[in-house]
Amino acid sequence: MRHVAEEVKPLTEPVLLILMSLADQPRHGYALMKDIEVLSNGRVRLSTGTLYGALRRLLEDVWIERFDQEDTSREKQAYRLTAAGRRQLRQELERMKQLTRAAAGRLRAREA
Amino acid sequence: MKRIYGAFLRLYPREYRELFGPEVLSVFEQAAREQRARGWGAWALFMVSELSGAVVSAAGHWMDRFSARRDAAGIEVAGARRRGLFSVLDEAQNRVDLNLRRMTHAIADRDFVAARAYSIEDLKAREDLRKLRDRFGFDE
């Protein structure tokens, strides 16, 4: 049980947004930063330090990987989700859906 | 601007700078250019956010680095007792395996800067594992 609880530990917002941003296509650092602003309706703007701190941890966990794009220079590495990263994102979405359903149920019960 | 931010990058561990340094500077430069076009106010806010973010992030990297080293070395016998000796040894072995995988990926991706950084980490991880085995009298 404890093991299951650890596996579905909530992701931090920067990590969730990075995984979301990479879900449809690979992106490099600046494109990630811009896409995260769009995904969060302008609410979240990650600083470069925060972005690369999260990217480093995600690389260490092998949830994302770096790869060469045709126009890639050392200053413009691209990142993409790994299978493990995609699985983590799905798990997080399931966790959020479950919470949303539970919260909506409680609200309905209160209003009925 | 780039020089100021570059100076802040020196706060980060060396392997981080080797792996991400040029990329981070390039992203910072693009973002700074965009904010500057929005006016001085936006630019000033951006710089405050970036420089404070760099300091906080550098501290996070150092903390991660120290805690990883401490965990791997298993210096704390109390920690070993709490988590179980085999768990500590497994963690150290996993770290060695993980570094090796990353190094292999980096070489396959022709990212030799990253490969070198992982190779340095690999040496440290193997040394930590060796110390642990010596400490608890385990053979290879």
gemmi code that builds the backbone of each chain (N, CA, C; Angstrom):
import gemmi

chains = {
    "A": [
        ("MET", (0.837, -1.204, 0.000), (0.000, 0.000, 0.000), (0.871, 1.253, 0.000)),
        ("ARG", (1.901, 1.200, 0.867), (2.788, 2.342, 0.953), (3.502, 2.551, -0.391)),
        ("HIS", (3.845, 1.429, -0.999), (4.532, 1.485, -2.279), (3.649, 2.173, -3.331)),
        ("VAL", (2.363, 1.807, -3.347), (1.423, 2.401, -4.305), (1.327, 3.898, -4.060)),
        ("ALA", (1.249, 4.275, -2.773), (1.108, 5.693, -2.438), (2.318, 6.478, -2.941)),
        ("GLU", (3.503, 5.880, -2.835), (4.710, 6.580, -3.289), (4.707, 6.755, -4.804)),
        ("GLU", (4.176, 5.720, -5.499), (4.199, 5.773, -6.961), (3.332, 6.898, -7.511)),
        ("VAL", (2.218, 7.185, -6.834), (1.318, 8.209, -7.356), (1.500, 9.534, -6.609)),
        ("LYS", (2.684, 9.753, -6.104), (3.003, 11.011, -5.435), (2.766, 12.159, -6.415)),
        ("PRO", (2.058, 13.214, -5.970), (1.773, 14.309, -6.910), (3.045, 14.922, -7.477)),
        ("LEU", (2.958, 15.321, -8.732), (4.099, 15.980, -9.366), (4.080, 17.459, -8.998)),
        ("THR", (5.238, 18.081, -8.968), (5.258, 19.525, -8.736), (4.732, 20.205, -10.006)),
        ("GLU", (4.294, 21.454, -9.861), (3.703, 22.130, -11.014), (4.699, 22.284, -12.171)),
        ("PRO", (5.956, 22.720, -11.915), (6.882, 22.808, -13.060), (7.058, 21.470, -13.767)),
        ("VAL", (7.176, 20.390, -12.988), (7.370, 19.061, -13.598), (6.144, 18.675, -14.415)),
        ("LEU", (4.966, 18.876, -13.851), (3.733, 18.534, -14.578), (3.654, 19.324, -15.889)),
        ("LEU", (3.945, 20.620, -15.814), (3.845, 21.455, -17.014), (4.880, 21.058, -18.071)),
        ("ILE", (6.061, 20.687, -17.623), (7.088, 20.251, -18.589), (6.644, 18.958, -19.273)),
        ("LEU", (6.144, 18.009, -18.480), (5.691, 16.741, -19.071), (4.532, 16.991, -20.038)),
        ("MET", (3.613, 17.895, -19.636), (2.484, 18.224, -20.522), (2.987, 18.824, -21.826)),
        ("SER", (3.940, 19.723, -21.698), (4.445, 20.412, -22.882), (5.129, 19.442, -23.851)),
        ("LEU", (5.777, 18.426, -23.291), (6.491, 17.475, -24.156), (5.596, 16.327, -24.621)),
        ("ALA", (4.336, 16.322, -24.164), (3.458, 15.181, -24.479), (3.147, 15.095, -25.967)),
        ("ASP", (3.021, 16.243, -26.633), (2.639, 16.170, -28.052), (3.829, 16.225, -28.998)),
        ("GLN", (4.916, 16.873, -28.553), (6.088, 16.948, -29.449), (7.338, 17.327, -28.657)),
        ("PRO", (8.499, 16.993, -29.183), (9.741, 17.395, -28.501), (9.916, 18.909, -28.587)),
        ("ARG", (10.594, 19.469, -27.600), (10.847, 20.921, -27.629), (12.222, 21.199, -27.036)),
        ("HIS", (12.781, 22.332, -27.405), (14.017, 22.758, -26.757), (13.662, 23.735, -25.630)),
        ("GLY", (14.670, 24.175, -24.890), (14.438, 24.938, -23.660), (13.534, 26.151, -23.793)),
        ("TYR", (13.837, 27.012, -24.759), (13.061, 28.246, -24.870), (11.625, 27.952, -25.311)),
        ("ALA", (11.471, 26.986, -26.222), (10.120, 26.610, -26.673), (9.313, 26.044, -25.505)),
        ("LEU", (9.979, 25.303, -24.628), (9.309, 24.771, -23.437), (8.809, 25.915, -22.550)),
        ("MET", (9.696, 26.870, -22.334), (9.364, 28.009, -21.477), (8.127, 28.750, -22.010)),
        ("LYS", (8.103, 28.966, -23.322), (6.989, 29.687, -23.945), (5.707, 28.847, -23.890)),
        ("ASP", (5.840, 27.560, -24.166), (4.659, 26.698, -24.199), (4.035, 26.578, -22.808)),
        ("ILE", (4.881, 26.572, -21.800), (4.380, 26.465, -20.426), (3.562, 27.708, -20.067)),
        ("GLU", (3.989, 28.870, -20.558), (3.198, 30.089, -20.340), (1.822, 29.943, -20.985)),
        ("VAL", (1.794, 29.401, -22.184), (0.523, 29.220, -22.902), (-0.359, 28.204, -22.175)),
        ("LEU", (0.249, 27.052, -21.804), (-0.510, 25.988, -21.134), (-1.135, 26.469, -19.834)),
        ("SER", (-0.443, 27.372, -19.145), (-0.938, 27.838, -17.842), (-1.700, 29.154, -17.971)),
        ("ASN", (-2.095, 29.506, -19.165), (-2.794, 30.780, -19.418), (-2.005, 31.982, -18.913)),
        ("GLY", (-0.712, 31.942, -19.029), (0.121, 33.070, -18.618), (0.379, 33.141, -17.126)),
        ("ARG", (-0.147, 32.169, -16.373), (-0.005, 32.198, -14.907), (1.414, 31.796, -14.477)),
        ("VAL", (2.003, 30.872, -15.204), (3.329, 30.356, -14.814), (4.372, 30.743, -15.844)),
        ("ARG", (5.392, 31.447, -15.383), (6.563, 31.682, -16.225), (7.768, 31.165, -15.459)),
        ("LEU", (8.296, 30.047, -15.912), (9.433, 29.446, -15.213), (10.692, 30.250, -15.496)),
        ("SER", (11.469, 30.506, -14.446), (12.771, 31.143, -14.692), (13.673, 30.091, -15.332)),
        ("THR", (14.735, 30.560, -15.968), (15.639, 29.618, -16.630), (16.205, 28.622, -15.616)),
        ("GLY", (16.545, 29.124, -14.421), (17.104, 28.249, -13.386), (16.121, 27.171, -12.968)),
        ("THR", (14.856, 27.570, -12.769), (13.837, 26.597, -12.355), (13.612, 25.567, -13.459)),
        ("LEU", (13.544, 26.063, -14.697), (13.305, 25.157, -15.827), (14.408, 24.095, -15.918)),
        ("TYR", (15.649, 24.546, -15.862), (16.747, 23.582, -16.036), (16.977, 22.723, -14.794)),
        ("GLY", (16.566, 23.246, -13.631), (16.617, 22.416, -12.420), (15.666, 21.238, -12.580)),
        ("ALA", (14.455, 21.543, -13.068), (13.463, 20.480, -13.273), (13.908, 19.538, -14.391)),
        ("LEU", (14.471, 20.097, -15.454), (14.922, 19.248, -16.573), (16.024, 18.288, -16.125)),
        ("ARG", (16.914, 18.796, -15.286), (18.009, 17.927, -14.819), (17.444, 16.736, -14.043)),
        ("ARG", (16.477, 17.030, -13.145), (15.908, 15.938, -12.334), (15.140, 14.957, -13.213)),
        ("LEU", (14.430, 15.504, -14.204), (13.676, 14.622, -15.106), (14.611, 13.748, -15.940)),
        ("LEU", (15.748, 14.312, -16.322), (16.741, 13.510, -17.059), (17.303, 12.415, -16.154)),
        ("GLU", (17.549, 12.776, -14.901), (18.090, 11.785, -13.956), (17.104, 10.642, -13.725)),
        ("ASP", (15.815, 10.997, -13.682), (14.795, 9.959, -13.472), (14.455, 9.216, -14.767)),
        ("VAL", (15.074, 9.652, -15.845), (14.834, 9.108, -17.193), (13.352, 9.227, -17.578)),
        ("TRP", (12.716, 10.332, -17.200), (11.339, 10.621, -17.634), (11.379, 11.395, -18.947)),
        ("ILE", (12.504, 12.057, -19.187), (12.712, 12.734, -20.472), (14.108, 12.380, -20.965)),
        ("GLU", (14.366, 12.673, -22.228), (15.725, 12.466, -22.746), (16.075, 13.592, -23.708)),
        ("ARG", (17.380, 13.823, -23.816), (17.876, 14.814, -24.768), (18.174, 14.091, -26.065)),
        ("PHE", (18.008, 14.780, -27.160), (18.387, 14.163, -28.422), (18.750, 15.250, -29.425)),
        ("ASP", (19.371, 14.825, -30.502), (19.801, 15.767, -31.545), (18.684, 15.994, -32.542)),
        ("GLN", (18.380, 17.255, -32.793), (17.492, 17.581, -33.911), (18.389, 18.021, -35.054)),
        ("GLU", (17.787, 18.136, -36.236), (18.623, 18.487, -37.394), (19.376, 19.797, -37.191)),
        ("ASP", (18.656, 20.788, -36.600), (19.273, 22.112, -36.437), (19.877, 22.283, -35.047)),
        ("THR", (20.082, 21.156, -34.344), (20.528, 21.260, -32.958), (21.992, 21.679, -32.857)),
        ("SER", (22.213, 22.702, -32.062), (23.576, 23.060, -31.710), (23.696, 22.754, -30.224)),
        ("ARG", (24.863, 22.967, -29.684), (25.062, 22.689, -28.258), (24.166, 23.590, -27.400)),
        ("GLU", (23.817, 24.775, -27.974), (22.977, 25.718, -27.229), (21.502, 25.404, -27.380)),
        ("LYS", (21.163, 24.454, -28.229), (19.747, 24.223, -28.524), (19.424, 22.734, -28.528)),
        ("GLN", (19.547, 22.097, -27.378), (19.237, 20.678, -27.262), (17.730, 20.501, -27.172)),
        ("ALA", (17.236, 19.432, -27.788), (15.800, 19.156, -27.715), (15.543, 18.069, -26.676)),
        ("TYR", (14.345, 18.106, -26.125), (13.951, 17.142, -25.099), (12.666, 16.452, -25.534)),
        ("ARG", (12.536, 15.178, -25.167), (11.291, 14.472, -25.451), (10.967, 13.534, -24.283)),
        ("LEU", (9.682, 13.162, -24.212), (9.251, 12.252, -23.146), (9.777, 10.846, -23.420)),
        ("THR", (10.114, 10.131, -22.359), (10.406, 8.702, -22.493), (9.108, 7.957, -22.161)),
        ("ALA", (9.129, 6.655, -22.335), (7.934, 5.867, -21.990), (7.619, 6.032, -20.507)),
        ("ALA", (8.658, 6.077, -19.672), (8.438, 6.239, -18.224), (7.805, 7.598, -17.934)),
        ("GLY", (8.251, 8.637, -18.633), (7.695, 9.977, -18.436), (6.231, 10.034, -18.830)),
        ("ARG", (5.914, 9.384, -19.954), (4.521, 9.366, -20.428), (3.638, 8.630, -19.414)),
        ("ARG", (4.186, 7.551, -18.854), (3.439, 6.774, -17.854), (3.188, 7.642, -16.610)),
        ("GLN", (4.183, 8.387, -16.180), (4.032, 9.254, -15.008), (2.967, 10.318, -15.261)),
        ("LEU", (2.979, 10.862, -16.480), (1.993, 11.899, -16.816), (0.580, 11.310, -16.777)),
        ("ARG", (0.425, 10.110, -17.331), (-0.896, 9.458, -17.308), (-1.352, 9.212, -15.873)),
        ("GLN", (-0.434, 8.738, -15.045), (-0.769, 8.465, -13.644), (-1.215, 9.741, -12.937)),
        ("GLU", (-0.508, 10.831, -13.230), (-0.856, 12.101, -12.596), (-2.239, 12.559, -13.050)),
        ("LEU", (-2.524, 12.387, -14.346), (-3.838, 12.783, -14.856), (-4.933, 11.940, -14.206)),
        ("GLU", (-4.670, 10.651, -14.022), (-5.643, 9.774, -13.363), (-5.884, 10.235, -11.934)),
        ("ARG", (-4.799, 10.577, -11.256), (-4.899, 11.049, -9.867), (-5.751, 12.316, -9.807)),
        ("MET", (-5.505, 13.228, -10.749), (-6.256, 14.488, -10.755), (-7.724, 14.242, -11.088)),
        ("LYS", (-7.965, 13.332, -12.039), (-9.359, 13.018, -12.406), (-10.105, 12.461, -11.204)),
        ("GLN", (-9.416, 11.559, -10.486), (-10.055, 10.936, -9.326), (-10.396, 12.008, -8.292)),
        ("LEU", (-9.469, 12.936, -8.070), (-9.702, 14.007, -7.101), (-10.845, 14.908, -7.555)),
        ("THR", (-10.861, 15.226, -8.856), (-11.908, 16.096, -9.398), (-13.280, 15.446, -9.224)),
        ("ARG", (-13.340, 14.131, -9.527), (-14.614, 13.416, -9.376), (-15.062, 13.431, -7.922)),
        ("ALA", (-14.112, 13.183, -7.016), (-14.460, 13.143, -5.591), (-14.946, 14.512, -5.126)),
        ("ALA", (-14.237, 15.574, -5.552), (-14.611, 16.925, -5.133), (-15.979, 17.300, -5.693)),
        ("ALA", (-16.208, 16.968, -6.976), (-17.496, 17.294, -7.599), (-18.627, 16.549, -6.895)),
        ("GLY", (-18.360, 15.299, -6.526), (-19.364, 14.506, -5.813), (-19.732, 15.134, -4.489)),
        ("ARG", (-18.731, 15.597, -3.757), (-18.981, 16.243, -2.456), (-19.784, 17.532, -2.634)),
        ("LEU", (-19.431, 18.303, -3.666), (-20.149, 19.567, -3.904), (-21.611, 19.292, -4.256)),
        ("ARG", (-21.816, 18.278, -5.115), (-23.195, 17.924, -5.502), (-23.998, 17.488, -4.284)),
        ("ALA", (-23.364, 16.694, -3.428), (-24.060, 16.200, -2.229), (-24.456, 17.364, -1.336)),
        ("ARG", (-23.590, 18.341, -1.240), (-23.845, 19.514, -0.398), (-24.988, 20.356, -0.979)),
        ("GLU", (-25.018, 20.480, -2.321), (-26.013, 21.338, -2.967), (-27.375, 20.667, -3.080)),
        ("ALA", (-27.396, 19.321, -3.038), (-28.669, 18.600, -3.217), (-29.581, 18.777, -1.983)),
    ],
    "B": [
        ("MET", (24.123, 41.722, -19.810), (23.076, 40.877, -19.228), (23.519, 39.428, -19.173)),
        ("LYS", (23.992, 38.971, -20.353), (24.421, 37.583, -20.452), (25.620, 37.350, -19.528)),
        ("ARG", (26.468, 38.380, -19.428), (27.641, 38.244, -18.574), (27.241, 38.151, -17.097)),
        ("ILE", (26.232, 38.968, -16.727), (25.766, 38.938, -15.329), (25.213, 37.550, -15.008)),
        ("TYR", (24.362, 37.057, -15.913), (23.759, 35.744, -15.669), (24.830, 34.647, -15.686)),
        ("GLY", (25.794, 34.815, -16.582), (26.903, 33.861, -16.660), (27.665, 33.800, -15.344)),
        ("ALA", (27.807, 34.980, -14.706), (28.502, 35.011, -13.414), (27.690, 34.229, -12.370)),
        ("PHE", (26.361, 34.350, -12.431), (25.509, 33.609, -11.486), (25.606, 32.096, -11.730)),
        ("LEU", (25.875, 31.732, -12.969), (25.983, 30.289, -13.284), (27.152, 29.639, -12.544)),
        ("ARG", (28.107, 30.479, -12.159), (29.253, 29.930, -11.424), (28.845, 29.399, -10.058)),
        ("LEU", (27.640, 29.761, -9.637), (27.150, 29.238, -8.348), (26.793, 27.753, -8.442)),
        ("TYR", (26.591, 27.270, -9.676), (26.142, 25.880, -9.858), (27.320, 24.912, -9.817)),
        ("PRO", (27.042, 23.638, -9.497), (28.116, 22.633, -9.554), (28.712, 22.566, -10.971)),
        ("ARG", (29.977, 22.199, -11.037), (30.689, 22.206, -12.304), (30.031, 21.306, -13.356)),
        ("GLU", (29.599, 20.114, -12.920), (29.020, 19.188, -13.906), (27.733, 19.744, -14.513)),
        ("TYR", (26.979, 20.539, -13.693), (25.773, 21.163, -14.226), (26.158, 22.178, -15.301)),
        ("ARG", (27.196, 22.972, -14.997), (27.622, 23.998, -15.969), (28.108, 23.360, -17.250)),
        ("GLU", (28.811, 22.236, -17.099), (29.316, 21.563, -18.303), (28.180, 21.005, -19.144)),
        ("LEU", (27.178, 20.492, -18.451), (26.074, 19.845, -19.162), (25.109, 20.860, -19.769)),
        ("PHE", (24.753, 21.909, -18.993), (23.690, 22.822, -19.427), (24.153, 24.248, -19.710)),
        ("GLY", (25.369, 24.613, -19.292), (25.798, 26.012, -19.325), (25.455, 26.777, -20.596)),
        ("PRO", (25.963, 26.355, -21.777), (25.710, 27.122, -23.003), (24.221, 27.198, -23.342)),
        ("GLU", (23.523, 26.095, -23.059), (22.083, 26.032, -23.366), (21.304, 27.007, -22.478)),
        ("VAL", (21.627, 27.012, -21.186), (20.949, 27.903, -20.243), (21.176, 29.359, -20.635)),
        ("LEU", (22.408, 29.681, -20.991), (22.723, 31.065, -21.374), (21.949, 31.468, -22.629)),
        ("SER", (21.834, 30.536, -23.562), (21.119, 30.830, -24.796), (19.624, 31.073, -24.527)),
        ("VAL", (19.027, 30.236, -23.680), (17.605, 30.400, -23.344), (17.400, 31.716, -22.596)),
        ("PHE", (18.310, 31.994, -21.655), (18.210, 33.245, -20.902), (18.272, 34.437, -21.858)),
        ("GLU", (19.180, 34.407, -22.807), (19.362, 35.506, -23.740), (18.097, 35.743, -24.579)),
        ("GLN", (17.482, 34.665, -25.043), (16.253, 34.798, -25.845), (15.125, 35.397, -25.015)),
        ("ALA", (14.993, 34.882, -23.776), (13.926, 35.382, -22.900), (14.173, 36.843, -22.538)),
        ("ALA", (15.435, 37.202, -22.285), (15.777, 38.581, -21.914), (15.463, 39.536, -23.065)),
        ("ARG", (15.753, 39.101, -24.277), (15.488, 39.933, -25.455), (13.980, 40.203, -25.568)),
        ("GLU", (13.209, 39.158, -25.350), (11.756, 39.295, -25.455), (11.219, 40.245, -24.379)),
        ("GLN", (11.707, 40.081, -23.149), (11.229, 40.930, -22.045), (11.668, 42.381, -22.246)),
        ("ARG", (12.855, 42.555, -22.785), (13.360, 43.921, -23.015), (12.456, 44.650, -24.010)),
        ("ALA", (11.950, 43.917, -24.981), (11.061, 44.521, -25.988), (9.731, 44.948, -25.361)),
        ("ARG", (9.400, 44.378, -24.217), (8.136, 44.725, -23.548), (8.283, 45.976, -22.679)),
        ("GLY", (9.482, 46.449, -22.493), (9.692, 47.667, -21.709), (10.596, 47.415, -20.517)),
        ("TRP", (11.045, 48.534, -19.915), (12.020, 48.437, -18.820), (11.433, 47.758, -17.584)),
        ("GLY", (10.151, 48.052, -17.312), (9.510, 47.465, -16.122), (9.509, 45.942, -16.201)),
        ("ALA", (9.058, 45.444, -17.359), (8.996, 43.990, -17.564), (10.399, 43.403, -17.481)),
        ("TRP", (11.353, 44.121, -18.049), (12.725, 43.629, -18.059), (13.304, 43.550, -16.642)),
        ("ALA", (13.018, 44.618, -15.838), (13.537, 44.636, -14.455), (12.940, 43.473, -13.655)),
        ("LEU", (11.620, 43.268, -13.808), (10.972, 42.151, -13.104), (11.575, 40.816, -13.537)),
        ("PHE", (11.790, 40.707, -14.833), (12.367, 39.492, -15.390), (13.749, 39.221, -14.781)),
        ("MET", (14.579, 40.270, -14.724), (15.931, 40.090, -14.202), (15.909, 39.676, -12.729)),
        ("VAL", (15.022, 40.319, -11.951), (14.925, 39.951, -10.521), (14.534, 38.485, -10.404)),
        ("SER", (13.516, 38.098, -11.205), (13.038, 36.715, -11.152), (14.125, 35.733, -11.594)),
        ("GLU", (14.847, 36.080, -12.644), (15.884, 35.183, -13.164), (17.050, 35.032, -12.181)),
        ("LEU", (17.507, 36.175, -11.649), (18.687, 36.088, -10.779), (18.350, 35.406, -9.459)),
        ("SER", (17.143, 35.713, -8.904), (16.779, 35.017, -7.663), (16.529, 33.539, -7.958)),
        ("GLY", (15.920, 33.265, -9.123), (15.686, 31.870, -9.517), (16.994, 31.110, -9.654)),
        ("ALA", (18.010, 31.792, -10.178), (19.316, 31.134, -10.359), (19.931, 30.777, -9.005)),
        ("VAL", (19.799, 31.694, -8.048), (20.382, 31.434, -6.716), (19.670, 30.256, -6.051)),
        ("VAL", (18.323, 30.290, -6.086), (17.537, 29.223, -5.444), (17.820, 27.882, -6.126)),
        ("SER", (17.850, 27.913, -7.441), (18.070, 26.687, -8.201), (19.468, 26.118, -7.931)),
        ("ALA", (20.476, 27.008, -7.869), (21.844, 26.542, -7.585), (21.892, 25.878, -6.215)),
        ("ALA", (21.205, 26.478, -5.246), (21.180, 25.880, -3.900), (20.551, 24.493, -3.957)),
        ("GLY", (19.479, 24.361, -4.744), (18.805, 23.069, -4.904), (19.736, 22.024, -5.500)),
        ("HIS", (20.510, 22.436, -6.499), (21.441, 21.493, -7.131), (22.489, 21.004, -6.133)),
        ("TRP", (23.021, 21.952, -5.338), (24.039, 21.554, -4.363), (23.455, 20.619, -3.315)),
        ("MET", (22.214, 20.935, -2.885), (21.586, 20.074, -1.867), (21.354, 18.674, -2.417)),
        ("ASP", (20.875, 18.600, -3.652), (20.656, 17.286, -4.287), (21.969, 16.515, -4.367)),
        ("ARG", (23.006, 17.252, -4.719), (24.306, 16.620, -4.913), (24.827, 16.051, -3.593)),
        ("PHE", (24.724, 16.873, -2.535), (25.216, 16.412, -1.233), (24.384, 15.256, -0.699)),
        ("SER", (23.059, 15.355, -0.863), (22.233, 14.275, -0.314), (22.457, 12.987, -1.095)),
        ("ALA", (22.678, 13.097, -2.412), (22.949, 11.894, -3.207), (24.258, 11.257, -2.752)),
        ("ARG", (25.264, 12.083, -2.517), (26.561, 11.568, -2.075), (26.428, 10.901, -0.710)),
        ("ARG", (25.685, 11.582, 0.183), (25.543, 11.058, 1.539), (24.797, 9.726, 1.517)),
        ("ASP", (23.713, 9.686, 0.716), (22.932, 8.442, 0.631), (23.784, 7.315, 0.067)),
        ("ALA", (24.526, 7.656, -1.010), (25.293, 6.608, -1.678), (26.395, 6.083, -0.772)),
        ("ALA", (27.061, 6.990, -0.089), (28.153, 6.553, 0.767), (27.610, 5.761, 1.949)),
        ("GLY", (26.359, 6.032, 2.302), (25.751, 5.302, 3.422), (26.558, 5.505, 4.683)),
        ("ILE", (27.140, 6.708, 4.807), (27.996, 6.982, 5.959), (27.190, 6.754, 7.245)),
        ("GLU", (25.902, 7.118, 7.144), (25.081, 7.026, 8.340), (24.645, 5.586, 8.564)),
        ("VAL", (25.260, 4.962, 9.525), (24.890, 3.583, 9.838), (23.449, 3.553, 10.325)),
        ("ALA", (23.045, 4.643, 11.009), (21.667, 4.707, 11.484), (20.712, 4.636, 10.302)),
        ("GLY", (21.072, 5.350, 9.259), (20.243, 5.327, 8.049), (20.181, 3.930, 7.473)),
        ("ALA", (21.313, 3.245, 7.504), (21.358, 1.883, 6.983), (20.462, 0.979, 7.811)),
        ("ARG", (20.501, 1.177, 9.120), (19.640, 0.351, 9.978), (18.180, 0.627, 9.683)),
        ("ARG", (17.866, 1.929, 9.521), (16.469, 2.310, 9.321), (15.942, 1.728, 8.007)),
        ("ARG", (16.721, 1.856, 6.953), (16.222, 1.431, 5.643), (16.607, 0.002, 5.313)),
        ("GLY", (17.475, -0.543, 6.112), (17.943, -1.897, 5.822), (19.212, -1.812, 5.011)),
        ("LEU", (20.194, -2.563, 5.435), (21.496, -2.511, 4.780), (21.409, -2.835, 3.292)),
        ("PHE", (20.612, -3.854, 2.973), (20.536, -4.262, 1.574), (19.926, -3.165, 0.715)),
        ("SER", (18.979, -2.436, 1.323), (18.355, -1.335, 0.584), (19.400, -0.269, 0.260)),
        ("VAL", (20.280, 0.029, 1.231), (21.326, 1.041, 0.998), (22.285, 0.566, -0.096)),
        ("LEU", (22.665, -0.714, 0.004), (23.563, -1.261, -1.029), (22.878, -1.267, -2.393)),
        ("ASP", (21.593, -1.621, -2.411), (20.845, -1.629, -3.673), (20.812, -0.239, -4.288)),
        ("GLU", (20.572, 0.759, -3.429), (20.517, 2.144, -3.936), (21.844, 2.522, -4.573)),
        ("ALA", (22.929, 2.178, -3.870), (24.259, 2.524, -4.392), (24.503, 1.809, -5.719)),
        ("GLN", (24.111, 0.527, -5.772), (24.293, -0.240, -7.014), (23.423, 0.353, -8.126)),
        ("ASN", (22.164, 0.736, -7.764), (21.267, 1.330, -8.769), (21.857, 2.617, -9.344)),
        ("ARG", (22.498, 3.378, -8.441), (23.089, 4.637, -8.899), (24.207, 4.364, -9.921)),
        ("VAL", (24.987, 3.333, -9.634), (26.061, 2.947, -10.575), (25.431, 2.538, -11.909)),
        ("ASP", (24.382, 1.697, -11.842), (23.741, 1.216, -13.076), (23.135, 2.368, -13.867)),
        ("LEU", (22.473, 3.291, -13.130), (21.813, 4.421, -13.783), (22.823, 5.305, -14.509)),
        ("ASN", (23.940, 5.578, -13.818), (24.973, 6.408, -14.438), (25.510, 5.774, -15.712)),
        ("LEU", (25.659, 4.449, -15.643), (26.178, 3.734, -16.806), (25.200, 3.847, -17.977)),
        ("ARG", (23.887, 3.703, -17.658), (22.864, 3.819, -18.721), (22.889, 5.211, -19.333)),
        ("ARG", (22.979, 6.226, -18.437), (22.982, 7.611, -18.940), (24.202, 7.869, -19.809)),
        ("MET", (25.321, 7.317, -19.363), (26.557, 7.538, -20.109), (26.422, 6.894, -21.498)),
        ("THR", (25.851, 5.694, -21.520), (25.673, 4.994, -22.800), (24.760, 5.792, -23.724)),
        ("HIS", (23.633, 6.301, -23.151), (22.702, 7.109, -23.961), (23.406, 8.352, -24.499)),
        ("ALA", (24.176, 8.994, -23.604), (24.847, 10.237, -24.008), (25.828, 9.965, -25.154)),
        ("ILE", (26.537, 8.839, -25.054), (27.499, 8.501, -26.120), (26.732, 8.211, -27.413)),
        ("ALA", (25.616, 7.470, -27.271), (24.808, 7.158, -28.460), (24.275, 8.438, -29.098)),
        ("ASP", (23.959, 9.438, -28.246), (23.445, 10.718, -28.752), (24.575, 11.658, -29.184)),
        ("ARG", (25.783, 11.180, -29.087), (26.982, 11.961, -29.413), (27.078, 13.223, -28.562)),
        ("ASP", (26.515, 13.147, -27.336), (26.603, 14.264, -26.403), (27.786, 13.975, -25.484)),
        ("PHE", (28.972, 14.307, -25.951), (30.163, 13.874, -25.236), (30.419, 14.703, -23.976)),
        ("VAL", (29.875, 15.919, -23.959), (30.018, 16.725, -22.732), (29.245, 16.029, -21.615)),
        ("ALA", (28.009, 15.612, -21.935), (27.190, 14.912, -20.935), (27.842, 13.590, -20.569)),
        ("ALA", (28.367, 12.898, -21.582), (28.989, 11.592, -21.316), (30.146, 11.749, -20.339)),
        ("ARG", (30.899, 12.818, -20.512), (32.036, 13.044, -19.616), (31.544, 13.307, -18.183)),
        ("ALA", (30.476, 14.141, -18.093), (29.918, 14.439, -16.763), (29.433, 13.146, -16.103)),
        ("TYR", (28.756, 12.282, -16.879), (28.249, 11.028, -16.310), (29.402, 10.097, -15.955)),
        ("SER", (30.467, 10.193, -16.730), (31.615, 9.343, -16.445), (32.231, 9.730, -15.096)),
        ("ILE", (32.271, 11.049, -14.839), (32.798, 11.510, -13.540), (31.882, 11.019, -12.414)),
        ("GLU", (30.555, 11.171, -12.650), (29.582, 10.689, -11.659), (29.726, 9.188, -11.448)),
        ("ASP", (29.986, 8.482, -12.530), (30.128, 7.027, -12.474), (31.288, 6.635, -11.552)),
        ("LEU", (32.398, 7.354, -11.697), (33.558, 7.053, -10.852), (33.210, 7.263, -9.380)),
        ("LYS", (32.501, 8.380, -9.121), (32.131, 8.680, -7.731), (31.196, 7.601, -7.196)),
        ("ALA", (30.202, 7.238, -8.017), (29.207, 6.252, -7.575), (29.882, 4.914, -7.285)),
        ("ARG", (30.828, 4.523, -8.132), (31.526, 3.252, -7.914), (32.380, 3.297, -6.646)),
        ("GLU", (32.978, 4.460, -6.415), (33.796, 4.611, -5.208), (32.907, 4.534, -3.967)),
        ("ASP", (31.744, 5.162, -4.037), (30.799, 5.110, -2.911), (30.371, 3.668, -2.638)),
        ("LEU", (30.100, 2.940, -3.717), (29.665, 1.547, -3.571), (30.790, 0.711, -2.947)),
        ("ARG", (32.001, 0.971, -3.399), (33.150, 0.220, -2.863), (33.301, 0.490, -1.363)),
        ("LYS", (33.153, 1.785, -0.959), (33.279, 2.139, 0.459), (32.226, 1.426, 1.288)),
        ("LEU", (31.001, 1.413, 0.735), (29.904, 0.748, 1.443), (30.213, -0.724, 1.659)),
        ("ARG", (30.689, -1.381, 0.592), (30.991, -2.815, 0.689), (32.104, -3.060, 1.707)),
        ("ASP", (33.126, -2.171, 1.677), (34.220, -2.304, 2.639), (33.692, -2.155, 4.070)),
        ("ARG", (32.848, -1.152, 4.230), (32.336, -0.842, 5.566), (31.577, -2.018, 6.163)),
        ("PHE", (30.772, -2.653, 5.300), (29.914, -3.716, 5.822), (30.448, -5.112, 5.497)),
        ("GLY", (31.666, -5.152, 4.969), (32.314, -6.452, 4.750), (31.678, -7.296, 3.667)),
        ("PHE", (31.199, -6.645, 2.612), (30.638, -7.402, 1.497), (31.655, -7.525, 0.383)),
        ("ASP", (31.708, -8.695, -0.239), (32.564, -8.856, -1.408), (31.830, -8.354, -2.630)),
        ("GLU", (32.600, -8.118, -3.719), (31.983, -7.673, -4.986), (30.965, -8.690, -5.456)),
    ],
}
model = gemmi.Model(1)
for chain_id, residues in chains.items():
    chain = gemmi.Chain(chain_id)
    for i, (resn, *xyz) in enumerate(residues, 1):
        res = gemmi.Residue()
        res.name, res.seqid = resn, gemmi.SeqId(i, " ")
        for name, pos in zip(("N", "CA", "C"), xyz):
            atom = gemmi.Atom()
            atom.name, atom.element = name, gemmi.Element(name[0])
            atom.pos, atom.b_iso = gemmi.Position(*pos), 0.0
            res.add_atom(atom)
        chain.add_residue(res)
    model.add_chain(chain)
structure = gemmi.Structure()
structure.add_model(model)
structure.setup_entities()
